[in-house]
Amino acid sequence: MPKTATKKTSQAARLDGAQGSDEQRTEAYKKYDEGVSESLTQRSAKSTGGATGSASRQASAARSLTMDELLASSDIAQIKAGDAVEGIVSSVKKHEVWVDLGPNGVGVIFRREVGGIPLKEGEKITASVVDPELDEGYALLSMKRASKDRGWSELQRIFEAQEIVEVSPYSANRGGLLIELEGIRGFMPVSQLSAEHYPRVSDADKDEILTKLSSLVGQTLRVRILDVSRKDNKLIFSEKEAVRDDMQSRLANLKIGDVVKGIVTGVIDFGAFVNVNGIEGLVHISEISWERVEDPRQYVKVGDQIEAKIIAIDKDRLSLSIKQMKEDPWLSEAKQFKKGNAVEGKITRITPFGAFVQLSPSVEALVHVSEMSDDEGIDPEKLFKLNEKKKFKILEIDTENRKIALSLKAIKAKKPSGSK
C-alpha cells in the first residue's frame, strides 16, 4: 500500500480509502462540494464589497469548517479503538492482509494478528480496531483481538448463566488440567475435579498425581466456570460444581444404613476411597475388616467393585463400612471364653500402658500394665516380645464394647510354690 505524499485529514482519508463504494464516495463528495459552495455564498453576502480575502482562502476555510459537519450528516460511521468491524479481504500479502472496510476506508492486519487462519481475497471477516487511523490514513486491525473479545464476552455470559459446558483438557501439570474454551486458555485445579476423577494417591506422590491427571487429557468433561476475569486474564473451571446439583439430589435419596455399590478409586494408608454413583465415599481402615488391618491394600485395590454400608453422611461425602456387611465374628468367637478362665494368647502390640493379646482370629484382648506385675515401674517392652505366646487369666468380658481384660500376675499367683 503506497503512502500518501502528505498526511490526509482523517475524514478525507476515509473517503479516499473506501474500496468498492463508489456511490457512497460520490454522494459524500457531492455533499461536501455543496457545503463548500453554500458557505462561500453566505460569507460573500456578509462581506462588504467581497474584498476581505482571496477566494482560495475562503474555500479553504469553508472546507475545514464543513468537513466534520459533512461526515456527521452522512452515513459514514466513526470507528474507534476497540470496535468490531466487518470488511472484505482485498489483498493477502506475506506479512499483512489488507481489508476493505467500505465507508470506513481501508484496514491492515499484520500476519501475527491474523491468528493462523488461512484467508483469501473476497472473504468477509470480522476484526477488532487497534488504531482507527495511522499516519498513512488506514486503520490498524487485529483478528486475534476480535476473536478474544468475542471469547471473553461468551465466557462471561456462560459464567453468569452458570451453564454447564463440555471441555477437553489439552494438557496437565501437577496442579491440575489446562483447558481452552472459546479461544481462551484456562485452568482446572485438582481440588475442583469430581470424585470420579480426583487422583487419590498415597503420600501425595506428585509423579503419580501427574500420571492420573494426564490420563484425563483429551477426555470430555462437563464443567462450570468458577471464575472469569478478562482484566486479570483468569479463567477457572470446576467439574465438582458441574455435578454438585445432581449429586445433592442423589445424596437426598440415601440414608445411614443403606447398602450401596461402588468402585474403589484410591487406596491409601488410612483407608480406601470409593465412587458411589458419582458421590465420594471413604472406607476407613477400621471399617475394612473385622480383623485388625495393617495395610488396606491387602484387602482392596483400585478398580474393585464393592458393596458397603453407609455409616455416616457428612455434607457431600459418605462414610462406608465393608466389614459391617458381615456378622461380627468377634461375638461368636468370644462365646468360648469365660471370666476367670486361663487362656493362651499371642502378643501382637506392646504399648506403654499395656500389651494386646490375640486369643482367636477375631478376638484381641488387653493386659493392662497394672495387671502385669506387682512390681512398680514395670516396663512392658522388657516383659513381652512380639509374637511370643503367654498364658493369662480373663478378668472381664465386655460384649457390648467388644473388650476382654486379661491379667498376667493373676495367672502367676496360681502357680505352686517353687515352680518356675
C-alpha positions as CSV (number, residue, x, y, z in Angstrom):
1,M,0.0,0.0,0.0
2,P,1.8,3.2,-1.1
3,K,2.0,6.1,1.3
4,T,0.4,9.4,0.5
5,A,2.7,12.3,-0.2
6,T,1.2,14.4,2.6
7,K,-0.8,13.3,5.6
8,K,-4.6,13.5,4.8
9,T,-7.2,14.5,7.3
10,S,-8.9,11.6,8.9
11,Q,-12.2,12.4,7.2
12,A,-10.7,12.7,3.7
13,A,-8.6,9.6,4.2
14,R,-11.7,7.6,5.0
15,L,-13.4,9.0,1.9
16,D,-10.5,8.4,-0.4
17,G,-9.6,5.0,1.1
18,A,-13.0,3.4,0.7
19,Q,-12.8,0.4,-1.6
20,G,-15.8,-0.8,-3.7
21,S,-18.1,2.0,-2.5
22,D,-18.1,4.5,-5.5
23,E,-21.7,5.6,-5.0
24,Q,-21.1,6.4,-1.3
25,R,-18.0,8.3,-2.1
26,T,-19.7,10.2,-4.9
27,E,-22.6,11.2,-2.6
28,A,-20.3,12.2,0.2
29,Y,-18.1,14.4,-2.1
30,K,-21.3,15.9,-3.6
31,K,-22.5,16.9,-0.2
32,Y,-19.0,18.2,0.6
33,D,-19.0,20.4,-2.6
34,E,-22.5,21.7,-1.8
35,G,-21.4,22.6,1.7
36,V,-18.4,24.5,0.4
37,S,-20.5,26.5,-2.1
38,E,-23.1,27.3,0.5
39,S,-20.6,28.5,3.0
40,L,-18.8,30.7,0.3
41,T,-22.2,32.3,-0.7
42,Q,-23.0,33.0,3.0
43,R,-19.6,34.6,3.6
44,S,-19.8,36.7,0.4
45,A,-23.3,38.1,1.3
46,K,-22.0,39.1,4.7
47,S,-18.8,40.7,3.5
48,T,-18.6,44.4,2.4
49,G,-17.6,44.5,-1.3
50,G,-16.3,40.9,-1.2
51,A,-12.7,42.1,-0.9
52,T,-11.9,40.7,2.6
53,G,-9.7,37.9,1.3
54,S,-9.0,35.8,-1.7
55,A,-11.5,33.2,-3.0
56,S,-8.9,30.4,-2.3
57,R,-8.6,31.3,1.4
58,Q,-12.4,31.4,1.7
59,A,-12.7,28.0,0.1
60,S,-10.0,26.6,2.4
61,A,-11.7,28.0,5.5
62,A,-15.1,26.6,4.3
63,R,-13.6,23.2,3.6
64,S,-12.1,22.9,7.2
65,L,-15.3,24.2,8.8
66,T,-17.7,22.0,7.0
67,M,-15.9,18.6,6.8
68,D,-17.0,17.4,10.3
69,E,-20.5,18.6,9.6
70,L,-20.4,16.8,6.2
71,L,-19.4,13.4,7.9
72,A,-21.8,13.9,10.7
73,S,-24.7,14.3,8.2
74,S,-23.5,11.3,6.1
75,D,-24.0,7.6,6.8
76,I,-20.2,7.1,7.4
77,A,-19.7,5.7,10.9
78,Q,-16.8,6.9,13.0
79,I,-14.8,3.8,14.1
80,K,-12.7,3.9,17.3
81,A,-10.3,1.6,19.1
82,G,-11.9,-1.5,20.4
83,D,-14.7,-1.6,17.9
84,A,-15.5,-4.7,16.0
85,V,-15.7,-4.1,12.2
86,E,-16.6,-6.2,9.2
87,G,-14.7,-6.0,6.0
88,I,-13.8,-7.8,2.8
89,V,-10.2,-9.1,2.3
90,S,-8.8,-7.1,-0.7
91,S,-5.2,-8.3,-0.7
92,V,-3.2,-11.1,1.1
93,K,0.5,-10.3,1.3
94,K,3.3,-12.2,3.0
95,H,3.4,-10.0,6.1
96,E,0.0,-8.3,6.1
97,V,-3.6,-8.6,4.9
98,W,-5.4,-5.6,3.5
99,V,-9.1,-5.2,4.2
100,D,-11.8,-3.1,2.5
101,L,-13.9,-1.5,5.3
102,G,-16.3,0.2,2.9
103,P,-17.2,3.7,4.1
104,N,-14.7,3.3,6.9
105,G,-11.8,3.1,4.5
106,V,-9.0,0.5,4.4
107,G,-7.6,-1.5,7.2
108,V,-4.4,-3.6,7.6
109,I,-3.9,-6.8,9.7
110,F,-0.3,-7.8,10.3
111,R,0.3,-11.5,9.9
112,R,0.9,-12.1,13.6
113,E,-2.6,-10.7,14.3
114,V,-4.3,-12.9,11.8
115,G,-4.1,-15.9,14.2
116,G,-3.0,-18.6,11.8
117,I,-6.4,-18.5,9.9
118,P,-6.0,-19.0,6.1
119,L,-7.5,-16.0,4.4
120,K,-8.3,-15.4,0.7
121,E,-9.3,-12.4,-1.3
122,G,-13.0,-11.6,-1.3
123,E,-13.6,-13.3,2.1
124,K,-15.7,-11.5,4.7
125,I,-14.1,-11.2,8.1
126,T,-14.6,-9.5,11.5
127,A,-11.7,-7.8,13.1
128,S,-11.1,-5.5,16.1
129,V,-9.8,-1.9,15.7
130,V,-6.5,-1.4,17.3
131,D,-5.9,2.1,15.9
132,P,-8.6,3.8,13.9
133,E,-6.1,5.8,11.8
134,L,-2.4,5.5,11.3
135,D,-0.3,8.3,9.7
136,E,-1.0,6.8,6.3
137,G,-4.7,7.1,6.8
138,Y,-5.7,3.5,7.2
139,A,-6.9,1.6,10.3
140,L,-4.8,-1.0,12.2
141,L,-6.8,-4.2,12.8
142,S,-6.5,-7.5,14.7
143,M,-8.4,-10.7,14.1
144,K,-6.8,-12.3,17.2
145,R,-8.1,-9.5,19.4
146,A,-11.6,-9.7,17.8
147,S,-11.6,-13.4,18.5
148,K,-10.6,-12.9,22.1
149,D,-13.1,-10.1,22.5
150,R,-15.9,-12.4,21.4
151,G,-14.4,-15.3,23.6
152,W,-14.3,-13.2,26.8
153,S,-17.8,-12.0,26.2
154,E,-19.2,-15.5,25.7
155,L,-17.3,-16.8,28.8
156,Q,-18.8,-14.0,30.9
157,R,-22.2,-15.0,29.6
158,I,-21.7,-18.7,30.4
159,F,-20.4,-17.8,33.9
160,E,-23.3,-15.5,34.7
161,A,-25.8,-18.1,33.4
162,Q,-24.0,-20.8,35.4
163,E,-24.2,-23.0,32.3
164,I,-22.6,-26.5,32.2
165,V,-20.3,-26.9,29.2
166,E,-18.2,-29.7,27.8
167,V,-14.5,-29.3,27.5
168,S,-11.5,-31.4,26.6
169,P,-8.2,-30.7,28.5
170,Y,-5.2,-30.3,26.2
171,S,-2.5,-30.7,28.9
172,A,-1.9,-31.4,32.6
173,N,0.5,-30.5,35.3
174,R,0.8,-31.5,39.0
175,G,-1.7,-28.8,40.0
176,G,-4.5,-29.6,37.6
177,L,-5.7,-29.5,34.0
178,L,-5.2,-27.0,31.2
179,I,-8.3,-26.2,29.2
180,E,-9.2,-23.9,26.3
181,L,-12.7,-22.6,25.7
182,E,-13.9,-20.0,23.2
183,G,-10.2,-19.4,22.3
184,I,-9.2,-18.5,25.8
185,R,-6.9,-20.7,27.9
186,G,-8.0,-21.6,31.4
187,F,-7.2,-24.0,34.3
188,M,-9.0,-26.5,36.5
189,P,-7.2,-27.1,39.8
190,V,-7.1,-30.7,41.2
191,S,-9.4,-29.6,44.0
192,Q,-12.1,-28.9,41.5
193,L,-12.2,-32.4,40.0
194,S,-15.2,-34.6,40.7
195,A,-14.9,-37.7,42.9
196,E,-14.7,-39.8,39.8
197,H,-11.6,-38.1,38.5
198,Y,-9.8,-37.0,41.7
199,P,-6.3,-38.5,41.8
200,R,-6.3,-40.5,45.1
201,V,-2.6,-41.4,45.7
202,S,-0.5,-42.4,48.7
203,D,1.7,-39.8,50.4
204,A,0.6,-37.2,47.8
205,D,3.1,-38.6,45.3
206,K,3.4,-35.8,42.7
207,D,4.5,-38.0,39.9
208,E,1.6,-40.4,40.5
209,I,-0.8,-37.4,40.6
210,L,0.6,-36.2,37.3
211,T,0.1,-39.6,35.7
212,K,-3.5,-39.8,36.8
213,L,-4.2,-36.2,35.6
214,S,-2.5,-36.9,32.3
215,S,-5.0,-39.8,31.7
216,L,-7.8,-37.2,31.6
217,V,-6.2,-35.2,28.7
218,G,-8.4,-35.5,25.7
219,Q,-11.4,-36.8,27.6
220,T,-14.7,-34.9,27.5
221,L,-15.5,-33.4,30.9
222,R,-18.6,-31.5,32.0
223,V,-17.7,-28.3,33.9
224,R,-18.8,-24.9,35.1
225,I,-16.8,-21.7,35.0
226,L,-15.8,-21.0,38.6
227,D,-14.2,-17.6,38.0
228,V,-13.6,-15.4,34.9
229,S,-11.7,-12.1,34.6
230,R,-10.6,-10.6,31.4
231,K,-8.7,-7.9,33.3
232,D,-6.7,-10.5,35.2
233,N,-6.6,-12.9,32.3
234,K,-8.1,-15.5,34.6
235,L,-10.4,-18.4,33.7
236,I,-11.0,-21.2,36.3
237,F,-13.1,-24.3,35.7
238,S,-14.8,-26.7,38.1
239,E,-16.0,-30.2,37.4
240,K,-17.1,-30.5,41.0
241,E,-19.6,-27.6,40.7
242,A,-21.0,-29.1,37.4
243,V,-22.0,-32.3,39.2
244,R,-23.0,-30.8,42.5
245,D,-26.7,-30.3,41.9
246,D,-27.1,-33.9,40.5
247,M,-25.0,-35.2,43.4
248,Q,-27.1,-33.4,46.0
249,S,-30.3,-34.9,44.6
250,R,-28.8,-38.4,44.8
251,L,-27.5,-37.8,48.3
252,A,-31.0,-36.8,49.3
253,N,-32.2,-40.3,48.4
254,L,-29.5,-42.0,50.7
255,K,-29.6,-42.6,54.4
256,I,-27.5,-44.2,57.1
257,G,-27.8,-48.0,57.0
258,D,-28.3,-48.2,53.2
259,V,-26.2,-50.7,51.3
260,V,-24.6,-49.3,48.2
261,K,-22.3,-50.4,45.4
262,G,-19.2,-48.5,44.3
263,I,-15.8,-48.6,42.6
264,V,-12.6,-48.3,44.5
265,T,-10.8,-45.2,43.1
266,G,-7.9,-45.0,45.5
267,V,-6.2,-47.0,48.3
268,I,-4.1,-45.2,50.9
269,D,-2.7,-45.9,54.3
270,F,-5.8,-45.0,56.3
271,G,-8.4,-46.5,54.0
272,A,-10.0,-46.7,50.6
273,F,-11.9,-44.1,48.5
274,V,-15.0,-45.3,46.7
275,N,-17.0,-43.7,43.9
276,V,-20.7,-44.4,44.6
277,N,-22.6,-43.3,41.5
278,G,-20.6,-40.0,41.4
279,I,-20.5,-39.5,45.2
280,E,-17.3,-39.8,47.1
281,G,-17.2,-42.4,49.9
282,L,-14.4,-43.4,52.3
283,V,-13.9,-46.8,53.9
284,H,-11.7,-46.1,56.9
285,I,-9.1,-48.7,57.7
286,S,-11.0,-49.6,60.8
287,E,-14.1,-50.4,58.7
288,I,-12.4,-52.6,56.1
289,S,-12.4,-55.9,58.1
290,W,-13.3,-57.2,61.5
291,E,-9.7,-58.3,61.7
292,R,-7.0,-55.8,62.6
293,V,-5.9,-54.3,59.3
294,E,-2.3,-53.2,58.9
295,D,-2.4,-52.4,55.2
296,P,-5.7,-51.7,53.3
297,R,-4.0,-52.7,50.0
298,Q,-4.1,-56.3,51.2
299,Y,-7.9,-56.2,51.2
300,V,-8.9,-53.9,48.3
301,K,-7.4,-52.5,45.2
302,V,-8.2,-49.7,42.7
303,G,-10.9,-50.8,40.3
304,D,-12.6,-53.3,42.6
305,Q,-16.4,-53.2,42.8
306,I,-17.5,-53.5,46.4
307,E,-20.7,-53.4,48.5
308,A,-20.6,-51.3,51.6
309,K,-23.0,-50.0,54.3
310,I,-23.4,-46.2,54.8
311,I,-22.5,-45.5,58.4
312,A,-22.4,-41.6,58.1
313,I,-23.2,-38.8,55.7
314,D,-21.1,-35.7,56.0
315,K,-22.1,-32.9,53.6
316,D,-21.2,-34.4,50.2
317,R,-19.2,-37.4,51.4
318,L,-20.2,-40.9,52.6
319,S,-18.6,-42.9,55.4
320,L,-18.8,-46.5,54.4
321,S,-18.2,-49.9,56.1
322,I,-17.3,-53.1,54.3
323,K,-16.9,-55.2,57.5
324,Q,-20.5,-54.4,58.6
325,M,-21.7,-56.3,55.6
326,K,-20.8,-59.4,57.5
327,E,-21.7,-60.6,61.0
328,D,-19.1,-59.7,63.6
329,P,-17.1,-62.8,64.2
330,W,-15.9,-61.4,67.5
331,L,-19.3,-62.1,69.0
332,S,-19.3,-65.7,68.1
333,E,-15.7,-66.4,68.9
334,A,-15.9,-64.5,72.2
335,K,-18.5,-67.0,73.4
336,Q,-15.8,-69.7,74.0
337,F,-14.2,-67.5,76.7
338,K,-15.4,-67.2,80.3
339,K,-14.5,-64.9,83.1
340,G,-11.9,-66.4,85.4
341,N,-10.6,-68.9,82.8
342,A,-7.0,-69.2,81.9
343,V,-6.2,-68.7,78.2
344,E,-3.1,-68.6,76.0
345,G,-2.6,-65.8,73.5
346,K,0.0,-64.2,71.2
347,I,1.4,-60.7,71.8
348,T,0.5,-58.5,68.9
349,R,1.2,-55.0,70.1
350,I,3.2,-53.5,73.1
351,T,2.4,-50.0,74.4
352,P,3.5,-48.1,77.5
353,F,0.0,-48.8,79.1
354,G,-0.1,-52.4,78.3
355,A,0.0,-55.2,75.7
356,F,-2.6,-56.5,73.2
357,V,-3.0,-60.3,73.0
358,Q,-4.7,-62.2,70.2
359,L,-6.8,-65.0,71.7
360,S,-8.5,-66.1,68.4
361,P,-8.5,-64.9,64.8
362,S,-11.0,-62.1,65.5
363,V,-10.7,-61.6,69.3
364,E,-8.0,-59.4,70.7
365,A,-7.7,-58.7,74.5
366,L,-5.7,-56.3,76.6
367,V,-3.4,-56.9,79.6
368,H,-3.0,-53.6,81.3
369,V,0.3,-52.6,82.8
370,S,-1.2,-52.8,86.3
371,E,-2.0,-56.5,85.7
372,M,1.5,-57.5,84.6
373,S,3.2,-57.5,87.9
374,D,3.0,-56.2,91.5
375,D,6.4,-54.5,91.0
376,E,6.2,-50.8,90.4
377,G,7.6,-49.2,87.3
378,I,7.3,-52.4,85.2
379,D,8.3,-51.9,81.5
380,P,6.0,-53.8,79.1
381,E,8.8,-53.7,76.4
382,K,11.1,-55.7,78.7
383,L,8.4,-58.1,79.9
384,F,7.0,-59.1,76.4
385,K,8.2,-59.8,72.9
386,L,6.1,-59.5,69.8
387,N,4.5,-62.8,68.6
388,E,5.5,-64.7,71.8
389,K,2.8,-66.7,73.5
390,K,1.9,-66.4,77.1
391,K,-0.9,-67.5,79.5
392,F,-3.3,-65.1,81.1
393,K,-6.4,-65.0,83.3
394,I,-9.6,-63.5,82.0
395,L,-10.7,-60.7,84.3
396,E,-13.6,-59.2,82.4
397,I,-15.6,-59.7,79.1
398,D,-17.5,-56.7,77.8
399,T,-19.5,-57.9,74.9
400,E,-21.2,-54.6,74.1
401,N,-17.9,-52.8,73.7
402,R,-16.0,-55.9,72.3
403,K,-13.4,-55.8,75.1
404,I,-11.7,-58.5,77.1
405,A,-9.4,-57.7,80.0
406,L,-6.5,-60.1,81.0
407,S,-4.1,-60.4,83.9
408,L,-0.6,-61.8,83.8
409,K,0.1,-61.5,87.6
410,A,-3.1,-63.4,88.4
411,I,-2.0,-66.4,86.4
412,K,1.4,-66.3,88.1
413,A,-0.2,-66.3,91.5
414,K,-1.8,-69.6,90.8
415,K,1.5,-71.4,90.2
416,P,2.5,-73.8,93.0
417,S,5.3,-72.7,95.3
418,G,8.8,-73.4,93.9
419,S,7.6,-73.8,90.3
420,K,9.1,-71.7,87.5
